[in-house]
Every structure is written in C-alpha cells, then in structure tokens.
Amino acid sequence: MPTPSLDSLMSQTGMSRRSVLRAFGLGAVGIAASPLLAACTGADSGSGSGTGTVTFGSNGSDEVPKRAFAAMLGSAKDAVDLTVKINTVPHNDFQNNINNYLKGSPDDVFTWFAGYRMKSYAKQGLLAPIDDVWEKVGGNFSEAFKTASTADDGKKYFIPNYNYPWGWFYRPSVWKEKGYTEPKTWDELIALTKKMKADGLTPIAFGDKDGWPAFGTFDYLNMRINGYQFHVDLMAHKESWEDAKVKQVFTTWKEIFPYQAPGSLGRTWQEAAQTVVQKKAGMYLLGTFVGQQWPQGDTDIDFFPFPELDSNVGADAVEAPIDGFILSKKGGENDSARKLMEYLASGEAQDIYQSEDPNNVAASNKASTAKYSALQKKSAEVIGAAKNISQFLDRDAEPAFANNAALPAFQQFIKDGDVNAVTKGLEAQAKQIYGS
C-alpha cells in the first residue's frame, strides 16, 4: 500500500490542514480521517532533541474515543512540546490491515493491544522495544501491567492506557420497571431471558457483523465451564478444539440462541447497542466501551458479571482486555516518539483521555479516580476482585488463528449450530497454524 502524502490525505477530507485544525479545535494536532491504514507524513526523523513531530495511528474512529485521543494527544504540545499528527482509521480496517501497515510505512506510535497481538509483531521485528521508556515510567504500573507489556524476548513494547471488563450491560430503569434482578447463575440467566421474551423485549442484543463480538461469549463460557487455565491452554493450542470440554462450550452456547437477536451477522456492535439504548433489548454482553453508545450524560447504564455455570469452577475469571500504545520499528528511530510514549504513560495524559471517554479504567496508578463514574468504579472493583484476567480470544490466541479460523468458524456456527463441524474445523486449522 503506497503511503499518501499529507496533501492527498487532506484532499480526501475536502479540508485544508488549517481548516482541519480549526474545525477540531486541536491547535497543533492534525486529524487525517482517511480510511487508509498508512502513516501521515512529516515525522521528525529523530534529531535527538526529543521535541518535534510524531505521527500517531489510531483505531479510535468512533466519536467518543476519537475525541478522547484528540484531547490526550493535543495536550502533548503544552506538556512536553510535541506536535502529534493523528491518522484515524476505522477500527476494523485498522485491525485487518495491521500486518501490511507495519511492513509498509507505519506511523511512529499507534494504538494496539496487549497479549499475543503485541507479542506476535514484536517477534517479527516490526516493533521497537521501549525498555528505556519503562525505566522512567515503570512505577506508574502494577506488576500485572508490566507482564502484559512484555514480549517473549523479555523486552517491553507496550504502554497500557486502560482496560475494561466485559459484562452484561442493561438499562436499570427498564429492569426496575419490569422487576428484573441480576442473575448469579446460568440457570437464572436463562430464566431471565425467557421472562424478557415474554415481556416483548429482545432478551440478548447481539451484533456479529465484524466477527469479534462472538469471541466474548465463547471466552466466558469456556472459562466458566472449563476454568481459566484450560482456556489459556486452548488459546495456545495445548488443548484440542475437538475435546469434549470444548464441545460442551458450544452446546451450552446454543441454549441462548433462541434469545439472541436474530440477524446478528448483519448487525454491527454499535447497532446492537442501540437496541439496548432504545429499550428494545434487555441486555448485551460486551466491554464497557459499549457505554460510548449511550447519549452523553446518560447514566442509565449498569452491568453484571458473567454468571457461574459450575460451582467447582466459580466465576472469578474476568475478560478485561488492555488497550494502549506501541512504537513501530520506524518510530523507534524518532526520539520524539519515545518522549510521547513516556508522556502517554503519565497520570496526567490518561486523566485527559478518561475525561472524554469515561467508559474504562485508567492503567496508570498516577491517574485520578476522583471523577470516576459509577460505571468506572464498578469496573475497577470487578477487575480488582478477579483471580484471573483474560485478554480476549483475538489477543490471547495466535492472530492468524483468531482472524482466519475462529472468526469465520464462529459466524458459521451462529448460522447452523453444528457443534461437531465447528470443533473439527477449528482443530484442523489450529494444527496448521500452530504447527502442532
């Protein structure tokens, strides 16, 4: 993919550079709203001064995160004398094209994820290690975050920005009106879905057009039925997808098919969220970022953790992915980019992000919790009480397996409900991709 010039990127928006800056009120921060996953131009090649220009690739294309990144990166000008040019790309396009992006002309710094997704590209030599940055900011993070930021070679490549739990989200006003209570077990959840259906609601909002939302349902069912360690081992293909334990996960999943919104493969997660916002659906299993779809200032939102299925396994494992920032190999040659990474690890920067996107829990222990919403406080409590934390299937597993095998296989399973076919197909592909 050729790297467009700044002029061509601006021409795609129909605005001059000055107009873009003025329209967003961002001073030194430019936003390229191009759908192309390619770097902005004009980056400081690294004079050693630590001040200058940094390009930033962002997957935060929805209104709320886009505004939050703009505020966070715009503050870098006054805080550390850096000008940041933002290249915003639709979220799924960013993920789907990341391999070509990193092998082409990537931005200096870009948004990405902890877990296998980070480790895989570090192993390919496409990222720049930032141990020097961590020597300065390591005190801002817990040991768990440090571990999540470390690749297989023992070097650190990642700055955590926030994490967030997955849970069942709903409107408390609707539940109060209908007399619903939060289920603690799977049987109670099934009973609740039946009551919601009888009350004329779609019990479970669901949108899997992009493929990845279904991963959350599988992950939780697997951890609740077979335990956290089995789940992690399955993601690493140390367990077989044709194991009876995995078949039980898919069989259990089918129990809620009659209560999931129909036509889910043609609906995005945002569209599914709107059915809860509009009080047409009773609940929705997703990450706390779903709150971005609620009208600004609307606090009629709550969630409950995924219920227990087996008392011997319990419900102390939580899906709480970590999002943050990575330095591309090219960006590693830019001293200004390293300085930006240091700033992004600060409580100050993360407070600014959270002020615009109050749907997550800041990673830096220097960030303030004074202005946390009730949703953020509950999220922090759920994460803090967890015995084990998973990253999400497309981050805990080999990326090629998650994207090329699991994603289409899960979508096919949603269509036909064939347990034997999905497990057989996934095991065959896992053997090819993992080489075992």
N, C-alpha and C positions, 0 to 999 in steps of 0.2 A: 504494500500500500504506500503510495507516494505521500510525503509529508507536505501538506498545503502551507503556503506562506500565510503570514498574518493577514495580508491584504485579502487573500482569497477567502479566509475564514470570515473576515468581516463582511465580505461581499455576500456571503451566504445568509447573513442575518439581515442584510439590507441597511446596515448602520455603519457609520464611521467609528473608528476607535474612540474618538472623543464622545460621540453620541452614546456609545455603549456604556462608557464610564459614567456619563452624566445620568443616563437612564436608570442605572442601578445604584447611583449614589455611592460608588465604591472608591472614589479617589484614584489610588494607584493600582487598583485591582481591575483587570480586564476579564470579561467572560466571553468565551467563544462558544456559542450554542450549537456548534457543528455536530452532526451525528457521527462524524468520522473519528475513530479512535486513533489519533495521531497527535504528536506533540505540537504545541504552539511554538512559534519561533521567537528568537530574540533572547534566549537564555544567556546569562553570564557564564562564560566558559570556565570561570574559576580563576580569579586573579590572586587569590589568597587573602583578599581583604575581608571576606566574609560579609560584604554588603553588595547588593546588586539586585539582579532579577532572577527569579526562579519560575519555571513553568510547572503547573500542577494539573495532573489528570484526575478528573473527578467523575465518579459514578453516581453522584448525588443529583440526579436530574429532576426528581420531584420537587415541588415548590418549597417545602419546608427544609429539607437538607440542603438544597441549592442556596437558599437564603442563609442558612447556618454556616456553610463553608465560606460564602462571600464575606460574612461578618468576621469569622475567625481569621481568614487569610488577609482581609483588609486591615485588621489590627496589627499585622506584622510590620507595616510601614512605620507606625509610631513606636512600636515596641522594640523592634530590632533592625530598623532601617532596611527593610526588604520590600521589593515590589514583586508581587506574585501575579502571574497571568494564568487564569483558570480556563482549562479546556474541559467543558462539561459534556458528557456523552450519556445517552440513555442507558440506564442501569444494566439491562440485559445485553445490550450491544457491547458494553464495556467488558462484561464477563466473557461473552462468547468470543471476542476478538483479542483477548489479553495476550495470547501466545504470539500472534503476529505483531501486535503492538510492541511487546518487549523485544522482539527480534528485529524490529524496524527502527523507528526514530521516536522512542518514548519521551514523555515529559520527565523532568528531573525527579519530581515527587509525585506519587499517585496514591489514591485510596485503594486499600485492599484488605485482606482478611488474614487472621492468624490461622494456625493449624497447617494441614497438608498443603493448602493452597499457597501458603508462603514458602514452606519448605521445598516444594517441588521446583519452583522457579529459582530459588537460591541454589539448589543442587545443579541446575542447568547453567549456572553462572550468569544469569540475567539480572541479578540484583546486586546492590553494593552493600557490604556489611557495614554496620554502624556502631561497632563496639566503642569507638571513640565518643560517640554521642551518648551512649549508655553510661559511660564513665561519669558523665556530667549529670545525667537525669535519672540514674538508677534508683535513687532514693525516693522518687515520685511514685514508684510502683511496687505492688506486692510481689512475692515470690512466684505466685501463680501467673501473673502477667509477664514476669521475666522469662519464665519457662515457655510460655506461649509465644514469646518473641524470638526464641532461639531455634535455629535450624539444626539439622543433623550434624553439621560440621562444628557445632558448638559456638558459632558466631551468631550475633544478634542482627536481625534485618528489619525489625518491625517496631513501630511506636504505637501503642494502643491509644485509641481515642475514647472509646466507650464499649460497653457490652450491654446486652439486653436479654431478658428471659423470654422464652416462648411460653404462652399460656392460652387459656380460653378467654377471649375478650367479649364483653357484653355491655349493654346499657342498663345500669342499675335501676333507672326509672321504669323500664319495661319489666324487669324482674320483680320489682316491688308491686307493680300493678297486677302481675299475673300470679304472684305468690311463689315464685321460684326460689330455690336455695341452692347454693353451690354444692355440687356432688363431690363426695370424697372417694368413691369407688367407681369402677367401670359400670357395675350394675346400676348404680344411681345415675350415672351419666346416660345410659340407655333409657332408663325410665323417664328422665328429664326430656330427652329428645322426643319420646312418644307423646308426652304431655304438650310440648311445644307444637308438634304437628297437629294435635287435636285442637289446639288454640288458634290454628290458622297461620302460624309462623313457619318459615323455613328453619328447621332446627339448627342446622350447621351451615353457615356460609362457607363457600369453598370456591376457589378460582385457581385452576392449574394450567392456564394457557402457557405460562412461562416454564412450567415443569417443576421448578424447585420447591414450590409450596408443599407438594405432597411429601417431600423428604421429612418435614417436621412431624407429620403423623406417623410415618414409619419409625423414625428415630425414637419417639416417645413410647410407642407400643413395644418396640424391641427392648428398650431399657426397662420398661415396667414388667414385661413378661420374662425376659431372659437375664436382666441385670446389665449394669454399665459395662463391666469387663467383657462380657460376651459381645456387646455392641461394638466396642472399640476393636476387639479382635476380628469381628466380621468386616469392619471397615478396612482393616489391614489384610483381609483375606487369609486370616489364620483359622477361620471357621468357614465351613461350606455354606453357600446360599441354598443348597438343597437339604440342609439339615432340617430335621423335623421341627426344631425350635423356630427356625425362620418361617417355615410353612405355617406354624401356629400364629405368627405375627400377621401374615397376610389374611389368614382365615378370620382372625379377630377383627381386622380392619373392615372386612366385608360386612360385619354386623352393623356398621354405621352408614353403609352405602345408601340404604333407603331414606336416610335422614340428612344426607349431604345434598346441597343444592344441585339440581340436575344441570347438565350442560356446562359442567365446570371446566372442561378442556377448551372452551371458547371464551372464558372469562378471566381477566387479569385479577391479581390480588387486590388491586385498588378498587375495581368494580365490585368484587365480592365484599370488600369492607363497607362500601356504600350501602349495601343491603342491611347491615347492622346499624349504621348511622341513621338510615331512614326507617328503622324499626320494623323492617320486613323479615329479618332473620334474627334468631335468638342468641347465637354465639358464633365465635370464629377462632380457630386455632391458628395463631400467628405470633410473630415477635411484637414487642411493644412499639415498634415503628409503625404499627397499624394506627396508632394514635395520630399520626400525621394526616390521616384522612378525616379526622373529626374537625368540625369547624373551629377556627381559632377561638380560644376562650371557653370552649365547651368542655366541661369537666364531668359530664355524664358518661364516664367510662371506668371500668374495673375489669379485673381478670381473676381467674382461679387456676392454680397449678394443675397439670395433667394428673388425673386421679389414679389411685392404686388399682392394680389388677390382681396382684398376688401378694399377700401379706408377708410372705417369706422374702420377697424381693423389695417391697416397700416402694416409696415414691420420693426418695431423696436424691435422685439424679435429675439435673435440670439442663435443658438445652439453652445455653446462653452464649451465643457467638460473640467474638471480639472483632470489632472493626477498627481500622487505624490507617497508618501511613507507611509506605515503603519507598526506598530510594532506588531508582533504576540504576543500572550499571553506568549509564551516561551521567546520571545525576550525581553519582559518587565522585565525579571529577569536578563538580561545582561546589566550591566552599560555601557559597551562599545557600545551596540546598541543604547542606549539613546544618547550617545555622538555623534554617527554617525547621528542620526536624527537631532540633533542640527546643525551639520555641513551642512547637506543637505538643511537646510533652509536658508543658507547664500547666499549672492550675489555672493561670490567667487565660491562656488560649482555650482550654477546654471549658471554662466557665462561659466564655463568649459563645462557643458552639452550643452549649446546653441552653443558653438564654433564648436561642432561636429554634431549637429542636429539643424540647423538654420531654422526650419520649424514651430516653436511655439513661444509663448510669455512667457518669464520667469515670475513666480509668485512673487518672492521676489522683493520688491521695492528697494532693495540694489543692484540688478543686473544691469549691464550697458546696455544701449540701443545704445551706440555709434557705435557698429558694426552691428546693425540690418540691415538685407537686406530689400529691398523694400517690399518683401512679409510680413516680420515680422512687419514692420511699418504699413502697411495697415491692418494687422490682429489686431494690437493694437488699431488702430483707429476705426475699426468696433466694436470691443468688448467694447471700451470706450464709443461709441455712443449709445450702446444698452440700451433700457429701461428695458428689461427683458432678462435674460440668462437662457437657459435650459441646462441640463446636458447630455441628450441623453436618449432615451427610456429605454435602459437596465441599466441605472443608476438612472433615476427618478422613475421607477416602481419597484415593488417587484421583486427581481431577479428570483424567481421561475416562475413568470408570464412571464417575458421577455423571458427567455430561453426556458421554456417548453410549453408556449402557443403562445405568439406573434411571436416568430421566425418561427416555422413551419407554423403557420397560414398565415403569410405574404408571405412565399415562395409558399404556395398553391394558394394564391390569385394571385401571379405573373403568376402561371400556368393557372388558369381558369378564373380569373377576376370576380368571383362571389361575389358581394358585400354583399348580404343577408347572404350567407353562412359564410363568414369570420367574420362578425359582430355578428351573432348569436353564433357562436362557441367561439369567444373571450369573450362574455358576460357570457356564461355558465362556462367557465374556470375561469374567474375573480371571480365569485361568490364563487367557490370552494376554490380558493387560498387565496382570501382576507377575506373569511368568511362573505360576505355580498352580 
